[in-house]
Amino acid sequence: MNFALNEVQAMVTKAARGTGLDWNFAADAGRASRWLERQGLDGCGSAYAALGDVPGTVSPILTGAWCV
């Protein structure tokens, strides 16, 4: 099944909100996954890995926002 880039962005944004991220961080995660997909990389898989709740680890999404 093929998804449009805007569908990927919307689904990742919703998934990020579902994990408890703030709207701004969720939107950043959606845009990042869209950008990765546009470059031919696995944006959905990366978002899945980044949104996974692993106890004792720091979220890559929050770490990236902190670095910027």
Secondary structure by P-SEA (a helix, b strand, c coil): ccccaaaaaaaaaaaaaaacccaaaaaaaaaaaaaaaaacccaaaaaaaaaccccccccaaaaaaaac
